[in-house]
């Protein structure tokens, strides 16, 4: 198996389509430029991708004056256009997922947003969607408000061009001033609609606490170091634990971290043991490396958590490490910061050698060593309230009953969380390539 084959397999396992992209039209190498300048791996600046949401649709979709005020930021949805045209509502589950997951995470960890405004744009995936759906991508592109007209159709990730087979979910910059979240409707994996939304909102928290908050507090950027595998690995791991918490009894649920056939741990062990992947050689500190290898980043994150205490360390590394801004990397070098924070290794190279050694000897017993306990997952995600301002009518001074899943929290206050997963997931479409 070649390294490219391993990377392809990694993509198939997670299939989150999460991408970090740049607004610099002279450089298409996915090295972001302006959105999150602290996120630098060695000398690579990248734009950290984030998410946010609300319930607005474009032109004939609910496109009232909320776009020009300080209310919640809208969702612009090709699925909603399709629903308006056909009366078919089953594809609206992605909007409901966005509202619920953001409000759930907001209730747990505090609702945070991008500035100056958050928009989330929902497209059908050009590589996968039923052909009669793709015209609604093009229609949505034409109906976006004027402030969005600079969205570059030529950018390789943009799905407004319905024929763009490279389109991908991302949190994307539009010039220097505007960020948006693009999520492509996953017709082949209903559970993945949930995990990718969690993944992107977790990046919102990382961005806020690991950069923007620090910048405000210190009147200057924090240290110039970031570990991409730690940022991406934590988001990719936690999205799967979140799915396990809410949906492990769903008929489509698959444990993508620990299943014995092609889970993260087993796949990583096979790649290391057959010599097609070694952490020491790849390191995953750079933007491209970690972005292309969610499985490798997740495996490194799981190993770090295991060495630092396993289940007892899950809550700290998932929440306190971020919410207390410990993730701000201010030491003189990455090695210094890693040693100061995690203590067990003098250098990152020492850590990578340990990871390689672990997976070289890995068996099914090693899968269980890295697995957080059910109690620790429950303790991480269990709480009582939903709270976000993702509804288009939020923050207008009136508690709007049409805002679902606690998405008008400023006006209504927190809403009690349901005991069971509340969104009906649309059936998957059995597409063919």
Beta strands, then each sheet from edge to edge (+ up, - down):
strand 1: 19-20
strand 2: 40-41
strand 3: 44-45
strand 4: 75-77
strand 5: 119-124
strand 6: 170-174
strand 7: 178-185
strand 8: 385-386
strand 9: 415-416
sheet 1: 1+ 6+ 7- 5- 4-
sheet 2: 2+ 3-
sheet 3: 8+ 9-
end
